[in-house]
């Protein structure tokens, strides 16, 4: 490669290196993401979401990207811009076509490595390089006329233009054309007599097949059954075919010499930046494919406004992403909720009847913050969210005999570990914690935990059966899972902001079945 070409490549590499990370982002965003335990993903059902997102894309190993949230507003907005561009159908199609061609290329390369015949290996290698050149050129051509709003895709377009003009690519494309044309000109004859096979150059011998067709054409009337034996549709050659190919190579040493030379000189021909782009862009495409059926069914997603300074939170018509994905095939209704935190408010204390949507609300809260920190659209109509440094969870667990601890003691040990790691920039989701103990103990521990959470300044959800905890301090906001006013036994799965009313719920339920004090008094008086 010439000095001029090297200079051009160096310049473009500083302009574009990743469709996931802006080159201006700090190294910590890319190389040192926070570590999240598997329990967090299980508790929030994000393991189900990410398994579905990555399905069919195992070759790209997307899970590391999904486990590397961002803590930089600029980096999140960089991803938002890229995804807004991908909402353009022409760009989405161009990237999808590019992906298909790159998969085809890798398929050819994989086949090349499996085959035994040398020339056959090299021919598949040549075909892979040909598909690669077509894929890169087609992507550059498609990006050219598009109006792009993201720095990621505009920088990629500039990079591709320079790459297509580089000596590395022009030489590769030229050599692909030269060698392909040379091999296309190879013609040979195979004469089979008994067990002897003779291979010779084609010297304009008569085509007996064509002569037979002309001779018997006059007898042709209605379509007849075809008794011809078809060739095996397998890439692997048998020993006879491999031997014939070797003999053809001897007959055409110049043409096959070009093929040998091509494979030697262009080993590892793929550009690293383009290869990385193909893998990273799957992060967006996979999430788009996962959410598209929900969007088509009327569920909204939005690009949240994010901050690392303000903890003022406002979300409209949000829903649990994992639950929505599960309900959609069953045509189930997806309940959506609103919530907000203003001023000193930091913690939602959620109470209400069992199976009334409290856990779903808690999971949704954690999902929203985690997805926002990945730079992905969140399941809501509108959202203003804080970018946490970590997301923690504390959900009920089955008793583990190996720990030699009771259930309540285990919960205390786990919440202590969480609170020791959490900072004022963390998010903590607690669900039905300390339900295994007495009301008195649950209230005592809950008060201490909520006080610690408030003193730390973190954002959180605390789902509990203890109504008295809902107004523990000024950081706490009471949210209640509601029921149908006409039928208190029927849950609405709506979680609304209001004072805890467990007693009111009990009175309403008793009233429906004629069991209030007044109703019983009237019945006994009769």
C-alpha positions as CSV (number, residue, x, y, z in Angstrom):
1,X,0.0,0.0,0.0
2,X,1.3,3.4,-0.9
3,X,2.2,6.2,1.6
4,X,-0.7,8.2,0.3
5,X,-3.1,5.4,0.7
6,X,-1.9,4.7,4.2
7,X,-2.4,8.4,5.1
8,X,-6.0,8.4,3.7
9,X,-6.8,5.2,5.7
10,X,-5.4,6.7,8.9
11,X,-7.5,9.8,8.5
12,X,-10.7,7.9,7.9
13,X,-10.1,5.6,10.9
14,X,-10.0,8.6,13.2
15,X,-13.3,9.7,11.8
16,X,-15.1,6.3,12.1
17,X,-14.3,3.3,14.2
18,X,-17.5,2.1,15.6
19,X,-21.3,2.4,15.0
20,X,-21.9,1.7,18.7
21,X,-19.3,4.0,20.3
22,X,-18.4,7.5,19.3
23,X,-14.7,7.8,18.9
24,X,-14.8,10.8,21.3
25,X,-16.3,8.6,24.1
26,X,-14.0,7.7,27.0
27,X,-12.3,4.4,27.0
28,X,-14.2,3.4,30.1
29,X,-17.4,3.4,28.1
30,X,-16.0,0.7,25.9
31,X,-13.4,-1.2,27.9
32,X,-14.5,-1.2,31.5
33,X,-18.3,-1.5,31.8
34,X,-19.8,-2.2,35.2
35,X,-20.3,-5.9,36.1
36,X,-24.0,-7.0,36.5
37,X,-24.9,-10.2,38.2
38,X,-27.0,-12.8,36.5
39,X,-29.6,-12.4,39.3
40,X,-30.3,-8.8,38.2
41,X,-31.2,-9.9,34.6
42,X,-33.3,-12.8,36.0
43,X,-35.2,-10.6,38.5
44,X,-36.0,-8.0,35.8
45,X,-36.7,-10.7,33.2
46,X,-34.1,-9.1,31.0
47,X,-32.6,-12.5,30.5
48,X,-35.8,-13.4,28.6
49,X,-35.7,-10.2,26.6
50,X,-32.0,-10.5,25.6
51,X,-32.3,-14.2,24.7
52,X,-35.2,-13.2,22.3
53,X,-33.3,-10.2,21.0
54,X,-30.1,-12.2,20.1
55,X,-32.0,-15.3,18.7
56,X,-30.7,-16.2,15.3
57,X,-27.7,-14.0,15.6
58,X,-25.3,-16.2,17.6
59,X,-22.4,-15.6,15.2
60,X,-22.3,-12.0,16.3
61,X,-22.0,-12.6,20.0
62,X,-24.2,-9.6,21.0
63,X,-24.6,-10.4,24.7
64,X,-21.4,-8.5,25.7
65,X,-22.9,-5.3,24.2
66,X,-26.2,-5.9,26.1
67,X,-24.2,-6.3,29.3
68,X,-22.3,-3.0,28.8
69,X,-24.5,0.0,29.7
70,X,-23.3,3.5,29.2
71,X,-23.0,6.3,31.7
72,X,-22.4,9.1,29.2
73,X,-25.2,11.2,27.8
74,X,-23.3,11.9,24.6
75,X,-22.8,8.2,24.0
76,X,-26.4,7.4,24.5
77,X,-27.5,10.2,22.1
78,X,-25.0,8.9,19.6
79,X,-26.9,5.6,19.5
80,X,-30.2,7.4,19.4
81,X,-29.1,9.2,16.2
82,X,-28.0,6.0,14.6
83,X,-31.3,4.3,15.3
84,X,-33.3,7.2,13.9
85,X,-31.3,6.9,10.7
86,X,-32.1,3.1,10.7
87,X,-35.8,4.0,10.8
88,X,-35.4,5.1,7.2
89,X,-36.5,2.1,5.0
90,X,-33.8,2.5,2.3
91,X,-31.0,2.6,4.9
92,X,-32.5,-0.4,6.8
93,X,-32.7,-2.4,3.6
94,X,-29.2,-1.5,2.6
95,X,-27.7,-2.6,5.9
96,X,-29.9,-5.8,5.9
97,X,-28.7,-6.6,2.3
98,X,-25.1,-5.9,3.4
99,X,-25.5,-8.3,6.3
100,X,-26.9,-11.1,4.1
101,X,-24.0,-10.7,1.7
102,X,-21.4,-10.8,4.5
103,X,-23.1,-13.9,5.8
104,X,-22.9,-15.4,2.4
105,X,-19.2,-14.5,2.2
106,X,-18.5,-16.2,5.6
107,X,-20.4,-19.3,4.4
108,X,-18.1,-19.5,1.3
109,X,-15.0,-19.1,3.5
110,X,-16.2,-21.8,5.9
111,X,-16.8,-24.1,3.0
112,X,-13.4,-23.3,1.6
113,X,-11.8,-24.5,4.9
114,X,-13.8,-27.7,4.9
115,X,-13.0,-28.9,1.4
116,X,-10.0,-31.1,0.6
117,X,-9.2,-30.3,-3.1
118,X,-6.8,-27.4,-3.2
119,X,-8.2,-25.7,-6.3
120,X,-11.7,-26.1,-5.1
121,X,-10.8,-24.5,-1.8
122,X,-9.2,-21.6,-3.6
123,X,-12.2,-21.2,-6.0
124,X,-14.6,-20.8,-3.0
125,X,-12.1,-18.3,-1.4
126,X,-12.2,-16.3,-4.6
127,X,-16.0,-16.4,-4.6
128,X,-16.0,-15.2,-1.0
129,X,-13.8,-12.2,-1.9
130,X,-16.0,-11.4,-4.9
131,X,-19.1,-11.3,-2.6
132,X,-17.3,-9.1,-0.1
133,X,-16.4,-6.6,-2.8
134,X,-20.0,-6.5,-4.0
135,X,-21.3,-6.1,-0.4
136,X,-19.0,-3.2,0.5
137,X,-19.6,-1.4,-2.9
138,X,-23.4,-1.8,-2.6
139,X,-23.5,-0.4,0.9
140,X,-21.4,2.6,-0.1
141,X,-23.6,3.2,-3.1
142,X,-26.8,3.0,-1.0
143,X,-25.4,5.4,1.7
144,X,-24.4,8.0,-0.9
145,X,-27.7,9.7,-1.7
146,X,-29.3,9.3,1.7
147,X,-29.9,12.2,4.1
148,X,-28.3,10.9,7.2
149,X,-28.6,12.6,10.6
150,X,-26.3,10.6,12.7
151,X,-22.6,11.1,13.1
152,X,-22.2,7.3,13.1
153,X,-23.6,6.7,9.6
154,X,-22.2,9.9,8.0
155,X,-18.7,8.9,9.3
156,X,-19.2,5.4,8.0
157,X,-20.2,6.8,4.5
158,X,-17.0,8.8,4.4
159,X,-15.0,5.9,5.5
160,X,-16.4,3.6,2.8
161,X,-15.7,6.2,0.1
162,X,-12.1,6.4,1.2
163,X,-11.8,2.6,1.6
164,X,-13.2,2.0,-1.9
165,X,-10.5,4.3,-3.3
166,X,-7.7,2.7,-1.2
167,X,-5.0,0.6,-2.9
168,X,-6.0,-2.4,-0.7
169,X,-9.6,-2.5,-2.0
170,X,-9.0,-1.5,-5.6
171,X,-6.3,-4.2,-5.9
172,X,-8.5,-6.8,-4.4
173,X,-11.5,-5.9,-6.6
174,X,-9.3,-5.8,-9.7
175,X,-7.7,-9.1,-8.9
176,X,-11.1,-10.7,-8.3
177,X,-12.2,-9.6,-11.7
178,X,-9.0,-10.8,-13.4
179,X,-8.8,-14.2,-11.9
180,X,-12.6,-14.8,-12.3
181,X,-12.4,-13.9,-16.0
182,X,-9.4,-16.2,-16.5
183,X,-11.1,-19.2,-14.8
184,X,-14.3,-18.5,-16.7
185,X,-12.3,-19.0,-19.9
186,X,-11.2,-22.5,-18.9
187,X,-12.9,-25.1,-21.1
188,X,-11.9,-28.8,-21.2
189,X,-13.1,-32.2,-22.5
190,X,-13.5,-35.4,-20.5
191,X,-13.3,-38.7,-22.4
192,X,-14.3,-41.8,-20.5
193,X,-13.5,-45.2,-21.8
194,X,-14.0,-48.1,-19.4
195,X,-12.1,-47.2,-16.3
196,X,-9.9,-44.7,-18.1
197,X,-10.6,-41.0,-17.9
198,X,-8.8,-38.6,-20.2
199,X,-8.8,-34.9,-19.8
200,X,-7.9,-32.5,-22.6
201,X,-8.2,-28.9,-23.6
202,X,-11.4,-28.0,-25.5
203,X,-10.5,-27.4,-29.1
204,X,-13.9,-26.4,-30.6
205,X,-15.0,-30.1,-30.7
206,X,-18.6,-30.7,-31.8
207,X,-21.2,-30.5,-29.1
208,X,-22.8,-34.0,-29.3
209,X,-25.6,-33.0,-27.0
210,X,-26.7,-30.2,-29.2
211,X,-26.5,-32.5,-32.3
212,X,-28.7,-35.0,-30.5
213,X,-31.3,-32.4,-29.6
214,X,-31.5,-31.2,-33.2
215,X,-31.8,-34.7,-34.6
216,X,-34.6,-35.8,-32.3
217,X,-36.4,-32.4,-32.3
218,X,-38.7,-33.5,-35.1
219,X,-39.9,-36.4,-33.0
220,X,-40.8,-34.2,-30.0
221,X,-44.5,-33.9,-29.3
222,X,-45.8,-33.9,-25.8
223,X,-43.6,-33.5,-22.8
224,X,-42.2,-36.8,-21.7
225,X,-40.7,-38.1,-18.5
226,X,-37.1,-37.0,-18.0
227,X,-34.9,-40.0,-17.5
228,X,-31.7,-38.1,-17.1
229,X,-29.7,-38.6,-14.0
230,X,-28.9,-35.4,-12.2
231,X,-25.6,-34.5,-10.6
232,X,-25.1,-34.4,-6.9
233,X,-25.7,-31.0,-5.5
234,X,-22.8,-31.2,-3.0
235,X,-19.8,-29.0,-2.8
236,X,-17.4,-31.8,-1.8
237,X,-15.8,-33.6,-4.7
238,X,-15.3,-37.3,-4.9
239,X,-11.8,-38.7,-5.7
240,X,-12.5,-38.8,-9.5
241,X,-13.7,-35.2,-9.6
242,X,-10.8,-34.1,-7.6
243,X,-8.4,-35.9,-9.9
244,X,-10.0,-34.4,-13.0
245,X,-9.7,-30.9,-11.4
246,X,-5.9,-31.5,-10.8
247,X,-5.5,-32.5,-14.5
248,X,-7.4,-29.4,-15.6
249,X,-5.0,-27.3,-13.5
250,X,-2.1,-28.9,-15.4
251,X,-3.7,-28.0,-18.7
252,X,-4.2,-24.4,-17.7
253,X,-1.1,-23.6,-15.5
254,X,-1.4,-19.8,-16.1
255,X,-5.0,-19.5,-15.1
256,X,-4.7,-21.7,-12.0
257,X,-1.4,-20.0,-11.2
258,X,-3.3,-16.7,-11.0
259,X,-5.7,-18.4,-8.5
260,X,-2.8,-19.6,-6.4
261,X,-1.3,-16.2,-6.3
262,X,-4.6,-14.5,-5.5
263,X,-5.2,-16.7,-2.4
264,X,-1.6,-16.1,-1.2
265,X,-1.7,-12.3,-1.6
266,X,-5.2,-11.6,-0.3
267,X,-5.3,-13.9,2.7
268,X,-7.2,-11.9,5.4
269,X,-8.7,-9.4,2.8
270,X,-11.6,-8.2,5.0
271,X,-11.2,-4.7,6.5
272,X,-11.3,-4.8,10.3
273,X,-13.4,-1.6,10.6
274,X,-16.0,-3.0,8.2
275,X,-16.0,-6.3,10.0
276,X,-16.6,-4.6,13.3
277,X,-19.4,-2.5,11.8
278,X,-21.2,-5.6,10.6
279,X,-21.2,-7.1,14.1
280,X,-22.0,-3.9,16.0
281,X,-24.9,-2.8,13.7
282,X,-26.7,-6.1,14.7
283,X,-27.1,-4.6,18.1
284,X,-29.6,-2.2,16.6
285,X,-31.1,-4.5,14.0
286,X,-31.8,-7.2,16.6
287,X,-33.6,-4.9,18.9
288,X,-35.6,-3.4,16.0
289,X,-36.6,-6.9,14.9
290,X,-37.6,-7.8,18.5
291,X,-39.8,-4.7,19.0
292,X,-41.3,-4.4,15.6
293,X,-44.2,-6.8,16.2
294,X,-45.1,-4.8,19.3
295,X,-45.0,-1.5,17.5
296,X,-47.2,-3.0,14.8
297,X,-49.6,-4.0,17.5
298,X,-49.8,-0.4,18.8
299,X,-47.3,-0.4,21.6
300,X,-45.2,2.7,21.7
301,X,-41.4,3.1,22.1
302,X,-39.5,6.3,22.6
303,X,-36.0,7.7,22.8
304,X,-35.8,8.8,26.4
305,X,-34.2,12.1,27.5
306,X,-31.4,11.1,29.8
307,X,-29.2,12.7,32.4
308,X,-26.4,11.9,34.8
309,X,-27.1,15.0,36.9
310,X,-30.9,15.3,37.4
311,X,-32.9,12.6,39.0
312,X,-36.2,14.1,38.1
313,X,-38.1,11.3,36.5
314,X,-41.2,11.4,34.3
315,X,-42.5,8.4,32.3
316,X,-45.8,8.1,30.4
317,X,-47.6,4.9,29.4
318,X,-44.7,2.5,30.1
319,X,-45.0,-1.3,30.2
320,X,-43.0,-4.4,31.1
321,X,-41.1,-5.4,27.9
322,X,-40.7,-9.1,28.8
323,X,-44.4,-9.4,29.7
324,X,-45.5,-7.7,26.5
325,X,-43.4,-10.1,24.4
326,X,-45.1,-13.0,26.3
327,X,-48.6,-11.6,26.0
328,X,-48.5,-10.7,22.3
329,X,-48.8,-14.2,20.8
330,X,-51.8,-14.7,23.1
331,X,-53.4,-11.4,22.1
332,X,-53.3,-10.3,25.8
333,X,-53.8,-6.8,26.9
334,X,-50.7,-4.9,27.9
335,X,-51.3,-2.6,30.8
336,X,-49.3,0.7,30.8
337,X,-48.5,2.9,33.7
338,X,-47.3,6.5,34.4
339,X,-45.0,7.6,37.2
340,X,-42.9,10.6,38.2
341,X,-40.3,11.7,40.8
342,X,-39.9,15.4,41.6
343,X,-37.8,17.4,44.0
344,X,-36.5,15.2,46.8
345,X,-38.5,12.2,45.8
346,X,-36.4,9.1,45.1
347,X,-38.2,5.9,46.0
348,X,-41.5,4.4,45.0
349,X,-43.1,2.4,47.8
350,X,-45.6,0.1,46.1
351,X,-48.5,-1.5,48.0
352,X,-51.8,-3.1,47.1
353,X,-53.4,-6.5,46.7
354,X,-51.5,-9.6,45.7
355,X,-51.3,-10.3,41.9
356,X,-52.2,-6.6,41.3
357,X,-49.3,-5.6,39.1
358,X,-46.8,-4.5,41.8
359,X,-44.0,-6.8,40.7
360,X,-44.6,-5.9,37.1
361,X,-44.3,-2.2,37.9
362,X,-41.0,-2.9,39.8
363,X,-39.5,-4.9,36.9
364,X,-40.7,-2.2,34.4
365,X,-38.9,0.5,36.5
366,X,-35.6,-1.5,36.4
367,X,-36.0,-2.4,32.7
368,X,-36.5,1.3,31.7
369,X,-33.4,2.5,33.4
370,X,-31.3,-0.4,32.1
371,X,-32.5,-0.1,28.5
372,X,-32.0,3.7,28.6
373,X,-28.4,3.2,29.6
374,X,-27.9,0.9,26.6
375,X,-29.0,3.7,24.4
376,X,-32.1,1.8,23.2
377,X,-35.7,3.0,22.8
378,X,-37.7,2.3,25.9
379,X,-41.2,0.9,26.1
380,X,-43.1,4.1,26.8
381,X,-44.7,7.0,25.0
382,X,-42.4,9.6,26.7
383,X,-39.6,9.2,29.3
384,X,-37.1,11.3,31.2
385,X,-34.7,9.0,33.0
386,X,-31.5,9.1,35.0
387,X,-28.5,7.1,33.8
388,X,-27.5,4.9,36.7
389,X,-24.0,3.6,37.5
390,X,-25.5,0.2,38.5
391,X,-28.8,-1.5,38.7
392,X,-29.4,-3.7,41.8
393,X,-32.3,-6.0,42.7
394,X,-33.5,-7.7,45.8
395,X,-36.2,-10.3,45.1
396,X,-37.5,-13.1,47.2
397,X,-35.4,-16.3,46.9
398,X,-36.0,-19.9,47.7
399,X,-34.3,-21.0,50.8
400,X,-30.8,-22.3,50.1
401,X,-29.8,-25.2,52.4
402,X,-26.1,-24.8,51.4
403,X,-25.9,-21.4,53.1
404,X,-27.1,-22.8,56.5
405,X,-29.2,-19.6,56.8
406,X,-32.9,-19.2,57.2
407,X,-34.8,-17.2,54.5
408,X,-35.1,-14.0,56.5
409,X,-31.4,-14.1,57.5
410,X,-30.5,-14.7,53.9
411,X,-32.5,-11.6,52.8
412,X,-30.8,-9.5,55.4
413,X,-27.3,-10.7,54.2
414,X,-28.2,-10.0,50.6
415,X,-29.6,-6.5,51.2
416,X,-26.6,-5.5,53.3
417,X,-24.3,-6.5,50.4
418,X,-26.4,-4.5,48.0
419,X,-26.5,-1.4,50.1
420,X,-22.7,-1.6,50.7
421,X,-22.1,-1.5,46.9
422,X,-24.8,0.9,45.9
423,X,-24.1,4.6,45.5
424,X,-26.2,7.7,45.1
425,X,-26.2,7.1,41.4
426,X,-27.6,3.6,41.6
427,X,-31.0,2.1,41.0
428,X,-32.4,-0.5,43.4
429,X,-35.5,-2.6,42.8
430,X,-36.8,-4.5,45.8
431,X,-39.8,-6.8,45.5
432,X,-41.7,-8.4,48.3
433,X,-38.6,-8.3,50.5
434,X,-38.9,-9.6,54.1
435,X,-42.3,-11.1,53.5
436,X,-41.2,-14.3,55.2
437,X,-41.0,-12.7,58.6
438,X,-43.6,-11.1,61.0
439,X,-45.2,-7.8,60.3
440,X,-43.3,-6.2,63.2
441,X,-39.9,-7.4,61.9
442,X,-40.8,-6.5,58.3
443,X,-41.7,-3.0,59.4
444,X,-38.6,-2.6,61.5
445,X,-36.2,-3.8,58.8
446,X,-38.1,-1.9,56.1
447,X,-37.8,1.4,57.9
448,X,-34.0,0.9,58.3
449,X,-33.6,-0.1,54.6
450,X,-35.7,2.8,53.3
451,X,-33.8,5.3,55.5
452,X,-30.5,4.0,54.2
453,X,-31.8,4.2,50.6
454,X,-32.9,7.8,51.2
455,X,-29.7,8.8,52.8
456,X,-27.7,7.3,49.9
457,X,-29.8,9.2,47.4
458,X,-30.3,6.3,45.0
459,X,-33.4,5.8,42.9
460,X,-35.5,2.8,43.8
461,X,-38.7,0.8,44.0
462,X,-39.8,-1.0,47.2
463,X,-42.7,-3.4,46.9
464,X,-44.1,-4.3,50.2
465,X,-47.2,-5.6,52.1
466,X,-46.5,-3.1,54.9
467,X,-48.7,0.0,54.2
468,X,-47.0,2.0,56.9
469,X,-43.7,2.1,55.0
470,X,-45.3,4.1,52.1
471,X,-44.8,7.4,53.8
472,X,-41.6,6.6,55.7
473,X,-39.7,9.8,54.7
474,X,-39.7,12.6,52.1
475,X,-37.9,10.5,49.6
476,X,-40.7,7.9,49.5
477,X,-43.7,8.2,47.1
478,X,-46.7,5.9,47.7
479,X,-47.9,3.9,44.7
480,X,-50.9,1.5,45.0
481,X,-52.0,-1.4,42.8
482,X,-55.7,-0.7,42.1
483,X,-58.7,-2.8,41.9
484,X,-62.1,-2.5,40.1
485,X,-64.3,-0.2,42.3
486,X,-67.4,-2.3,41.4
487,X,-65.6,-5.6,42.0
488,X,-62.7,-5.3,44.4
489,X,-61.6,-8.9,43.7
490,X,-60.8,-7.8,40.1
491,X,-57.4,-6.3,39.6
492,X,-56.8,-3.5,37.1
493,X,-53.0,-3.9,37.2
494,X,-52.8,-0.1,37.2
495,X,-50.3,1.2,39.7
496,X,-51.2,4.8,40.6
497,X,-49.8,7.5,42.9
498,X,-51.9,7.7,46.0
499,X,-51.7,6.9,49.8
500,X,-51.6,3.3,50.8
501,X,-55.1,2.0,51.3
502,X,-54.9,-1.6,52.3
503,X,-57.7,-1.1,54.8
504,X,-59.9,0.6,52.2
505,X,-59.4,-2.4,49.9
506,X,-60.3,-4.8,52.7
507,X,-63.5,-2.8,53.5
508,X,-64.5,-2.8,49.8
509,X,-63.9,-6.5,49.5
510,X,-65.9,-7.2,52.7
511,X,-68.7,-4.9,51.4
512,X,-69.0,-6.8,48.1
513,X,-69.7,-10.0,50.0
514,X,-71.9,-8.4,52.7
515,X,-69.4,-8.8,55.5
516,X,-69.0,-5.2,56.8
517,X,-69.8,-4.4,60.4
518,X,-73.0,-2.5,59.3
519,X,-74.1,-5.2,57.0
520,X,-73.6,-7.9,59.5
521,X,-75.4,-5.8,62.2
522,X,-78.4,-5.3,59.9
523,X,-78.6,-9.0,59.0
524,X,-78.3,-10.1,62.7
525,X,-81.0,-7.6,63.7
526,X,-83.6,-9.2,61.3
